[in-house]
Amino acid sequence: MDLTSQPTRQDVMRARETLGDRVKVTPLLATASLSRLTGTNLVLKAENLQRTGSFKARGALNRLASLSKAERVVGVVAASAGNHGQAVAYAAQQLSVPCTVVMPVGASVTKIAATRGYGANVQLEGEAFDDAMAAARRRCQRTGELLVHAFDDPLVIAGQGTIGLELMEQAPELDNLVVPVGGGGLAAGIALAVADRNPKLRLIGVQAASCAPWLGKAPAGITIADGIAVKHPGEMTQAILKSRLAELRSVTDEQVAEAILLLLERSKLLVEGAGAASVAALLATGSRPLKGATCALLSGGNIDPSVLLTVVRAGLTRAGRYLMLRVRVPDRPGQLSRVLAVIAAHEGNMVTVFHQREGRADLGILDTEIDLTILARDEAHADEIEAALKELEGVSLLRLV
């Protein structure tokens, strides 16, 4: 295959034969609860359950399977924020090819560890994907290793496109497909695969609001959806998608976090920021509900545990389930137990208690303060607990959250 020319649907078909059972046919999952919330008949394509935890294994395996014997001896280099690196490392391990992955210094610790776990040499360079890519190119010029591009490569694009072939078999009458878009390799491959089989299908791309070059927005900063935080999309992917994307939407980190939490609670699916972007775009306040049958592609599930913890805490706070109070009581024995007894009586779940006596000039000589974090069922329950505490004699309080 000419690696300078655009791939075709035939290339996607050949990629499926090449991949065989090296990748999973990921499930298409119905979701009644998210259908109600998004106002559309929604199904989820769970590529977060793919080998290496994302769709990237498809393109990486297809690319490395094409290497000559000489290229396999020299080895490959990839630049990645995480998922592409893991996929190339996995493919290299399967095919016994030496592999180096260049990742940004701030890449997810979980993704770095997983990439090393597949046997790759990991090199940390720069603050973002584009910095890692520049370092990877310099290394290839120095060593003669082959650069495996994350998205602007016809064999990688064709490999990602095998998702589209699966979708057309699982749901041939889809009306809308919502796909996260970073460099564009995923959306481009799928566009090639579905064009002839379902010409009425609307392909909708989603970008992170802080890094949305497809929407003409200059990258402004980091995002929880690091997997699609690509400042410069591929030339090949842009050419393919120019006439094939029906619509582009952007989502904020807050919207992505909400989608991660909802997918975990309602569908029992663990996804990363980029993987949740498609659902976030459908849930976003003010977004136009899509008519007909809609599929949201969950592109990956490699979320760092610390990020997941932050997302869960933020989600609980926005849902009104965290009640944070600063309670002032007389500094006498038994006052804390009196406060906690009221919270227990109203079935509040204590998370933290901080009892403050020293270092506060604004406290009365005979007063003390208690900072409480309480987990409630919902906002109404939190209001109920707060109202009950206000009834205690000698107690004053300030609601922090």
C-alpha positions as CSV (number, residue, x, y, z in Angstrom):
1,M,0.0,0.0,0.0
2,D,1.2,3.5,-0.9
3,L,1.6,5.2,2.6
4,T,1.2,8.7,1.1
5,S,-2.2,8.0,-0.5
6,Q,-5.6,8.1,1.2
7,P,-7.0,4.7,2.3
8,T,-10.2,3.3,0.8
9,R,-13.0,1.1,2.1
10,Q,-11.1,-1.8,0.5
11,D,-8.2,-1.0,2.7
12,V,-10.5,-1.2,5.7
13,M,-11.8,-4.6,4.5
14,R,-8.2,-5.8,4.2
15,A,-7.4,-4.5,7.6
16,R,-10.2,-6.6,9.1
17,E,-8.6,-9.7,7.5
18,T,-5.2,-8.8,8.9
19,L,-6.5,-8.2,12.4
20,G,-8.5,-11.4,12.6
21,D,-8.9,-12.4,16.2
22,R,-6.1,-10.2,17.5
23,V,-8.8,-7.6,18.4
24,K,-12.2,-8.1,20.0
25,V,-15.5,-7.5,18.3
26,T,-16.7,-5.0,21.0
27,P,-20.4,-5.0,22.1
28,L,-23.1,-2.6,21.2
29,L,-25.0,-1.9,24.4
30,A,-28.5,-0.4,24.7
31,T,-29.1,2.1,27.5
32,A,-32.6,3.1,28.5
33,S,-31.5,5.5,31.1
34,L,-29.1,7.5,28.9
35,S,-31.6,7.4,26.1
36,R,-34.1,9.2,28.3
37,L,-31.4,11.7,29.4
38,T,-30.2,12.5,25.9
39,G,-33.6,12.4,24.2
40,T,-32.5,9.9,21.6
41,N,-32.6,6.2,21.0
42,L,-29.1,5.6,22.2
43,V,-26.7,2.6,22.0
44,L,-23.0,2.6,23.1
45,K,-20.2,1.0,21.1
46,A,-17.9,-0.1,23.9
47,E,-14.4,0.2,22.5
48,N,-13.3,0.8,26.1
49,L,-13.5,-3.0,26.4
50,Q,-11.0,-3.4,23.5
51,R,-7.6,-4.9,24.0
52,T,-5.3,-2.3,25.6
53,G,-8.4,-0.5,26.7
54,S,-9.1,1.5,23.5
55,F,-9.7,1.4,19.8
56,K,-6.1,2.2,19.1
57,A,-5.1,-1.5,19.1
58,R,-6.8,-1.9,15.7
59,G,-4.7,0.7,13.9
60,A,-1.4,-0.2,15.6
61,L,-1.7,-3.9,14.8
62,N,-2.7,-3.3,11.2
63,R,0.3,-0.9,10.8
64,L,2.9,-3.2,12.4
65,A,1.7,-6.3,10.6
66,S,2.8,-4.6,7.3
67,L,6.4,-4.2,8.4
68,S,9.1,-5.8,6.4
69,K,11.6,-8.2,8.0
70,A,14.3,-5.4,8.0
71,E,11.9,-2.9,9.6
72,R,11.0,-5.4,12.3
73,V,14.6,-5.8,13.2
74,V,15.2,-2.0,13.5
75,G,12.1,-1.4,15.5
76,V,9.4,1.3,15.8
77,V,8.8,4.6,17.6
78,A,5.4,6.1,18.6
79,A,4.4,9.4,20.1
80,S,1.4,9.3,22.4
81,A,-0.6,10.8,25.2
82,G,-1.2,7.2,26.3
83,N,-3.6,5.0,24.3
84,H,-1.7,4.9,21.0
85,G,1.5,4.2,22.9
86,Q,-0.1,1.2,24.7
87,A,-1.5,-0.1,21.5
88,V,1.8,0.1,19.6
89,A,3.6,-1.5,22.5
90,Y,1.0,-4.3,22.6
91,A,1.3,-4.8,18.8
92,A,5.1,-4.8,19.0
93,Q,5.0,-7.4,21.8
94,Q,2.7,-9.6,19.7
95,L,4.9,-9.3,16.6
96,S,8.3,-9.3,18.4
97,V,9.3,-5.8,17.3
98,P,11.5,-3.5,19.4
99,C,9.4,-0.5,20.5
100,T,10.0,3.0,22.0
101,V,7.1,5.2,23.0
102,V,7.6,9.0,23.6
103,M,5.0,10.4,25.9
104,P,4.4,13.9,27.5
105,V,5.9,14.4,30.9
106,G,2.4,14.9,32.3
107,A,0.9,11.7,30.8
108,S,-1.3,9.5,33.0
109,V,0.8,7.4,35.3
110,T,-1.5,4.5,34.6
111,K,-0.9,4.8,30.9
112,I,2.8,5.0,31.3
113,A,2.9,1.9,33.5
114,A,0.7,0.0,31.1
115,T,2.9,0.9,28.1
116,R,6.0,-0.3,30.0
117,G,4.1,-3.4,31.0
118,Y,3.8,-4.3,27.3
119,G,7.6,-4.2,27.0
120,A,8.1,-0.8,25.4
121,N,10.9,1.6,26.2
122,V,9.1,4.8,27.5
123,Q,10.7,8.2,27.0
124,L,9.1,11.3,28.5
125,E,9.4,14.5,26.6
126,G,7.5,17.8,26.6
127,E,4.2,19.0,28.0
128,A,1.8,17.9,25.3
129,F,1.3,15.3,22.5
130,D,2.9,17.6,19.9
131,D,6.1,18.0,21.9
132,A,6.3,14.2,22.2
133,M,5.7,13.9,18.4
134,A,8.6,16.3,17.7
135,A,10.9,14.2,20.0
136,A,9.8,11.0,18.3
137,R,10.6,12.4,14.9
138,R,14.1,13.5,16.1
139,R,14.7,10.0,17.4
140,C,13.7,8.3,14.2
141,Q,16.1,10.6,12.2
142,R,18.8,9.6,14.6
143,T,18.2,5.8,14.8
144,G,16.5,4.8,11.6
145,E,13.5,3.4,13.5
146,L,10.1,3.6,11.9
147,L,7.6,6.2,13.2
148,V,4.1,4.8,13.7
149,H,1.9,7.9,13.5
150,A,-1.1,8.0,15.8
151,F,-3.6,9.0,13.1
152,D,-2.0,10.4,9.8
153,D,-1.2,7.0,8.4
154,P,-3.4,5.1,5.9
155,L,-2.9,1.7,7.5
156,V,-3.6,3.1,11.0
157,I,-6.8,4.8,9.6
158,A,-7.8,1.6,7.9
159,G,-7.4,-0.4,11.1
160,Q,-9.5,2.1,13.1
161,G,-12.1,1.8,10.4
162,T,-12.9,-1.8,11.2
163,I,-15.1,-0.4,14.0
164,G,-17.3,0.9,11.3
165,L,-17.6,-2.5,9.6
166,E,-18.6,-4.0,13.0
167,L,-21.2,-1.3,13.5
168,M,-22.8,-1.9,10.1
169,E,-23.3,-5.5,11.1
170,Q,-24.5,-4.7,14.6
171,A,-26.8,-1.8,13.7
172,P,-27.2,-1.4,10.0
173,E,-30.0,1.2,10.3
174,L,-28.2,3.7,12.5
175,D,-29.1,7.4,11.9
176,N,-26.3,9.1,13.9
177,L,-22.9,8.1,15.1
178,V,-21.1,10.4,17.6
179,V,-17.3,10.0,17.7
180,P,-14.5,11.7,19.7
181,V,-12.2,13.5,17.3
182,G,-8.5,14.3,18.1
183,G,-6.2,13.8,15.2
184,G,-9.1,12.3,13.3
185,G,-7.9,8.8,12.5
186,L,-10.8,7.1,14.2
187,A,-13.5,9.2,12.6
188,A,-11.8,9.0,9.2
189,G,-11.5,5.2,9.2
190,I,-15.2,4.8,10.3
191,A,-16.3,7.3,7.6
192,L,-14.6,5.2,4.9
193,A,-16.2,2.0,6.3
194,V,-19.8,3.2,6.5
195,A,-20.1,5.5,3.5
196,D,-21.4,2.9,1.1
197,R,-23.2,0.7,3.6
198,N,-25.3,3.5,5.1
199,P,-25.1,6.8,3.2
200,K,-27.8,8.4,5.4
201,L,-25.7,8.0,8.6
202,R,-24.7,11.3,10.1
203,L,-21.2,11.3,11.5
204,I,-20.9,13.8,14.4
205,G,-17.4,14.7,15.7
206,V,-16.7,15.8,19.3
207,Q,-13.8,17.9,20.5
208,A,-12.7,19.1,23.9
209,A,-13.6,22.8,24.3
210,S,-10.0,23.7,25.4
211,C,-8.4,22.0,22.4
212,A,-10.7,22.1,19.4
213,P,-8.7,22.9,16.2
214,W,-11.3,21.3,14.0
215,L,-13.7,24.0,15.2
216,G,-11.1,26.7,14.5
217,K,-10.4,27.3,18.2
218,A,-6.8,27.8,19.4
219,P,-5.7,25.3,22.0
220,A,-6.1,27.0,25.4
221,G,-4.9,24.5,27.9
222,I,-5.0,21.0,29.3
223,T,-8.2,18.9,29.4
224,I,-9.5,15.8,31.1
225,A,-10.1,14.4,27.6
226,D,-6.3,14.1,27.0
227,G,-6.8,11.4,24.4
228,I,-8.3,14.0,21.9
229,A,-6.1,17.0,23.0
230,V,-4.3,17.2,19.6
231,K,-3.3,20.7,18.5
232,H,-2.7,19.8,14.8
233,P,-5.0,17.3,13.1
234,G,-3.6,15.1,10.3
235,E,-3.6,16.3,6.7
236,M,-4.9,12.9,5.5
237,T,-7.6,12.7,8.1
238,Q,-8.8,16.3,7.4
239,A,-9.0,15.5,3.7
240,I,-11.1,12.4,4.4
241,L,-13.4,14.1,6.9
242,K,-13.9,17.4,5.1
243,S,-17.0,16.2,3.3
244,R,-18.0,13.4,5.7
245,L,-18.5,15.1,9.1
246,A,-22.1,16.2,9.3
247,E,-21.5,18.2,12.5
248,L,-18.9,19.1,15.1
249,R,-19.5,19.8,18.7
250,S,-17.3,20.7,21.7
251,V,-17.6,19.7,25.4
252,T,-16.2,21.2,28.6
253,D,-14.3,19.2,31.2
254,E,-17.3,19.5,33.5
255,Q,-19.6,17.9,30.9
256,V,-17.1,15.1,30.3
257,A,-16.8,14.5,34.0
258,E,-20.6,14.2,34.3
259,A,-20.6,11.7,31.4
260,I,-17.9,9.6,33.0
261,L,-19.9,9.4,36.3
262,L,-23.2,8.7,34.5
263,L,-21.7,5.9,32.4
264,L,-20.2,4.4,35.6
265,E,-23.5,4.7,37.6
266,R,-26.0,3.8,34.9
267,S,-24.2,1.5,32.5
268,K,-21.5,0.1,34.7
269,L,-18.9,1.2,32.1
270,L,-15.5,2.7,33.0
271,V,-14.4,5.2,30.5
272,E,-11.7,7.9,30.3
273,G,-12.2,11.5,29.4
274,A,-11.9,11.2,25.6
275,G,-14.0,8.0,25.7
276,A,-16.9,9.9,27.4
277,A,-16.8,12.9,25.1
278,S,-19.4,11.4,22.7
279,V,-21.9,10.9,25.5
280,A,-21.0,14.3,27.0
281,A,-21.9,16.0,23.7
282,L,-25.4,14.4,23.8
283,L,-26.0,15.3,27.5
284,A,-24.8,18.9,27.2
285,T,-27.4,21.5,28.2
286,G,-28.6,23.2,25.1
287,S,-27.5,20.5,22.7
288,R,-30.0,19.6,20.0
289,P,-31.4,16.1,20.6
290,L,-30.7,13.8,17.7
291,K,-33.6,12.1,15.8
292,G,-33.6,8.4,15.2
293,A,-31.2,5.7,16.3
294,T,-27.9,7.1,17.7
295,C,-24.6,5.4,18.6
296,A,-22.1,7.0,20.9
297,L,-18.6,5.6,20.5
298,L,-16.8,5.0,23.9
299,S,-13.3,5.2,22.5
300,G,-11.3,4.2,25.6
301,G,-11.4,3.3,29.2
302,N,-7.8,4.0,30.5
303,I,-8.6,6.5,33.2
304,D,-6.1,7.2,35.9
305,P,-7.5,6.3,39.3
306,S,-6.7,9.7,40.8
307,V,-8.6,11.4,37.9
308,L,-11.6,9.0,38.5
309,L,-11.6,9.9,42.2
310,T,-11.7,13.6,41.3
311,V,-14.5,13.1,38.8
312,V,-16.6,11.2,41.4
313,R,-16.1,13.8,44.0
314,A,-17.0,16.6,41.7
315,G,-20.0,14.8,40.4
316,L,-21.3,14.1,43.9
317,T,-20.8,17.8,44.7
318,R,-22.7,19.0,41.7
319,A,-25.5,16.6,42.4
320,G,-25.9,18.1,45.8
321,R,-24.9,14.9,47.6
322,Y,-21.9,16.5,49.4
323,L,-23.0,18.8,52.3
324,M,-20.1,20.8,53.8
325,L,-20.9,22.7,56.9
326,R,-19.0,24.9,59.4
327,V,-20.7,24.5,62.7
328,R,-20.0,26.8,65.7
329,V,-20.9,25.3,69.1
330,P,-20.1,26.0,72.8
331,D,-16.7,24.6,73.8
332,R,-18.1,22.1,76.2
333,P,-17.9,18.3,76.4
334,G,-20.6,16.4,74.4
335,Q,-21.2,19.2,71.8
336,L,-19.7,17.2,68.9
337,S,-21.6,14.1,69.8
338,R,-24.8,16.2,69.9
339,V,-24.2,17.4,66.4
340,L,-23.3,13.9,65.1
341,A,-26.4,12.4,66.7
342,V,-28.6,14.7,64.7
343,I,-26.8,13.8,61.4
344,A,-27.2,10.1,62.2
345,A,-30.9,10.5,63.1
346,H,-31.4,11.9,59.6
347,E,-29.3,9.2,57.9
348,G,-26.5,11.4,56.8
349,N,-23.2,9.6,56.1
350,M,-20.2,11.3,57.7
351,V,-17.2,11.7,55.4
352,T,-14.9,14.0,57.4
353,V,-14.9,15.8,60.7
354,F,-12.4,18.5,61.6
355,H,-12.7,20.0,65.1
356,Q,-11.1,23.5,65.3
357,R,-10.2,25.3,68.5
358,E,-6.8,26.9,68.0
359,G,-5.6,29.6,65.7
360,R,-8.9,31.4,65.1
361,A,-9.0,35.0,66.3
362,D,-12.7,35.3,65.4
363,L,-13.8,32.5,67.7
364,G,-15.3,33.4,71.1
365,I,-13.4,32.3,74.2
366,L,-16.0,29.7,74.9
367,D,-16.7,28.6,71.3
368,T,-15.3,26.0,68.9
369,E,-15.9,25.2,65.3
370,I,-16.5,21.9,63.6
371,D,-16.0,21.5,59.8
372,L,-18.2,18.6,58.5
373,T,-18.5,16.8,55.2
374,I,-21.6,14.8,54.9
375,L,-22.8,12.5,52.1
376,A,-26.5,12.9,51.5
377,R,-28.9,11.0,49.2
378,D,-29.6,14.2,47.2
379,E,-29.9,17.9,47.6
380,A,-33.3,17.7,49.3
381,H,-31.8,15.3,51.9
382,A,-28.9,17.7,52.4
383,D,-31.3,20.6,53.1
384,E,-33.2,18.4,55.6
385,I,-30.0,17.7,57.5
386,E,-29.0,21.4,57.5
387,A,-32.4,22.4,58.8
388,A,-32.3,19.9,61.6
389,L,-28.9,21.1,62.8
390,K,-30.1,24.7,62.8
391,E,-32.7,23.7,65.4
392,L,-30.0,22.7,67.9
393,E,-29.8,25.2,70.8
394,G,-26.6,27.2,70.9
395,V,-25.5,26.1,67.4
396,S,-24.8,28.4,64.4
397,L,-23.6,27.1,61.0
398,L,-22.4,28.2,57.6
399,R,-23.0,26.0,54.5
400,L,-19.8,25.8,52.5
401,V,-21.2,23.5,49.7
